[in-house]
Structure formats: C-alpha cells, structure tokens
Amino acid sequence: MLTLHYAPDNASLIVRLVLEEAGIAYRTVLVDRRSREQDGAAYRALNPAGVIPTLDTPESPIGETGAILLWLADRHPGHGLFPAPDDPARGRALQWLFFLSNTAHADLRQVFYPDRYAPPEGRAGHFVLVTGRLRRHFALVDAAAGGAPFAAPSVLGHYAGALVRWAQHYTGGGAPWFALAEFPALQALATTLESR
C-alpha cells in the first residue's frame, strides 16, 4: 500500500486529492512541521531534501509534488488524471505540470516563506515583484484552464485548484494580492473541484 507523508494544507493536499479522486488505496503519516520533523534523520532517509510530501511506494519513496503526481497517473491509467505516454496531448500536459510545479508553485512558496528569500528590509519590494509574477502565471493558467488537460478530475486541475486556494488564503503578511474573480476559468475550475 502507498503511504503519503503529509502535513495539513501543504503540497501533500494536491497528492491527497488525486489519490482520493482516483480511488487509490493509501494510508497517511503526519509529518509534524511544528517540531520540524521533516528535518529529522528518519524523514530525511525518505526524502533527502526534507520537503513535504513524500509518497512511499513499493519500489521507493518519491518526493516532489509534480513527480509524485506523474508517477500516480502513469501507475494508475484509466482514471483520466493525465494523458498517457502515447497520447498526443501528453507533451502539452507535461509542460503545464512542470510550469505549475517549478514556476507557479515555486513562486508561491516565496509568498509563504518570505524570510527564506529576502532580508527584512527587502521583503516589501520582493513581495511586490513575486506577486506580480504570480498574477502573470495565473493569467497564463487561466487561459489554458478551460481546456481538457485541466478538466476535473485531472492532475493539472487539482494542482491549479490548490494553488488558487493558497493564493487566496496566504498573503505572506501583506495585503491581499489575488482576486479569483479576475481569472474566470480558474474560478470555474475551483467551483467544480469544491463541489466534487
């Protein structure tokens, strides 16, 4: 059985949504972020980077949200989670998966953890720069989100939905910078996901 090492409202949320949507059997193990359990030797043996989530599979543990999602979709075909390797839509879907994981999610982490990216005196300026980039990222995703690769129940739809949630709820201590109503396709996607 798969084991998802998770923390509430962390990137593991995306993995958990996909596992639930596909009906894949799994169990969970809470990683205590308050005590920094992810930095301990036991967790680092599973995930040397010490980031959450980690999916423990029969073959090996897998870290990195995008890698976990791709592994799940490829190991559990037939759920419509992601285009199969021989599907002509695969390349475009991979592009969006990597954009969500490596660009949009990575920039959003800078809003969550500004102390890791800028000194105190530079945080206000950094916030303005990173939220400007994020609004451009969300505009690109919004333009694509009405298409098949993002339709629920897909890996891309769940990923984009989680990013939208975090953009609305986590302001990094600054003023709200994200308005879902400005992104109608993402708003429709979020509404569909919430109803599911």
N, C-alpha and C positions, 0 to 999 in steps of 0.2 A: 504494500500500500504506500501511496505517496504521503509525505509528511511536509506540511508547509510551516516553516518557521516564520512567524509573523509578529507584527505589532499593530494595534488598532489604528485605523486611518493612516496607515503607512502605505508604501508602494505595494505591499502584500495585498491590499484591498483589491487591486486590479486582478491579481492572480486568483484570489478567492472568488471574485465574481465570475471569472472564466471557468473555474472548477465547478462552481455551482450551476452555471448556465449549461455546461456540457454534461452534468450529472456524473462527474468523475469522482470516484471514491478517494477520500483523503482524510487525514487527521491533522490537527493543528498543535503546534507547540508555541506558546507565548514567549517572545524574547522581551525581557524586561529592560526597556530603554532607560528608565529612571536610574537603574543601577549600572547602566552601560554594559549589560550582559553581552551585547554584540562585540565588545572589545575583549571578552574573556577567551581563554585558550580553547574551551570546548566549542564555542561558536566559531572561532577563527579556524578551527580544524575543518568545519563545514564550508565556511566562506572566508577565505583569507583576507578579503577586503573589509570584512566586518560590517557589511551593509545588509539591510533587511529589504526584501525577503530572501530566503533560501528555500528551494524545493529539494527535499531529499528523495531521490528516485531509486529504484532497484539497481541502477548502474552506478550512479554517483550523485552527489549534491550539485545543484545548479544555482548559481547566483545571477544577478542582473535581471531585472523585470522583463525586458524585451527577449532575452534568451529563454527564460522560463516560458513565456507565452508562446514563442515559436516552437519550443520543444513539445509543449502540451498540444498545440494544434496539429503538429506533424504526427505525434503518437496517438492521437485520437481523431482521425479523419472522420468525416461524415457528420460532424456537428455544425458545419458551416462557420467555424471560428476563423478560418484563414484559408486563402486559396492553396490548393495542393501544389507540390513542386512542379507538376506538369501543366498547371493551369496558366494560360496566358496572362491572367491578372496578377500572378504571383509577384512579378518584379515591381509593379507599382505599389502593391500592398507592402512589400518589404521596404520600399522607400519610405512609406508613411510610418511603418513600425519603427524604423530607425530614427526618423525625424521626431516622432513623439518621445521616444526613449532618450536619444542622445542630444536633442536640441531643446525641445519644449520642456520636457521633464527636468533636464539638467538646469535650464534657466530658472524654472520654478523653484528648484532647491535653493537658489540664491536669494529668493524672497523668504523662504522658510528659515534659512540659516545665514542671515547677513553677516554675522560675526566671523564666518569662515571665508568670506570673500572680500571684505573691505574693512579697513580700520574704522574706529568710531567716527572720526572726523570726515570720512569719505562715504559713509553709509547713505546719507540722504541723496547724494549725487548718483551713487551706484544704484539705488532703488529706482530713481527716475530712468536711468539707462536700461536696466534689466526689465522693468515693467513695460517700457516702450517696445523692447524686443518681443516680449511675451504677447503684447497685443497684436503685433505683426504675425507672430507664429499662429495665434488663434484665428486671425483672419485667413491665413492660408488653409488651416484645417477646416474652418467653416466653409470655405469654397469647395472643399473636397468631401465634406461630411454628408452631403446629400446622396453620395454615390454608394454603390454596392459594398465596397470594402469596409465601410463604416457602419453599415446597417446592422442593427441588433439581430442576433446575438454574436457579434464579432469581437475578436481580439482588439481591433482598432477602435471599435465603438466603445468598448469598456475602458480602454486606455484613455481615449479622449474624454469620456464622461468623468473619469476620476480626476483628470487634470482640471476640468471645468469646476468640479466641486471644490478642489483645493484653491483654485484661483479666486473663488467667491468667498471662501471662509478664512483663508490665511493671508492676511495683508502684510505680514512682515513688520507689524507695528506702525506702518504708515497708513495713509488714507486709503480707502477702497480704490482700487485702480482697474477693476474688471467689472464690466456690466454685461451679463449674459444676453440681455435683450439686443445688444449690438451684433450678436452672432446667431442669426435665426436658425441656421441648420444645426448648430451645436445645441441651441435651446430645444429644438425638436428632438434631437438625439437624447439629451438629458431627460426630457419628459418621458420618452419611450423607455429608457433604462429604469427610471424611477418606477414606472408602472409595472415593469417586469419584476 
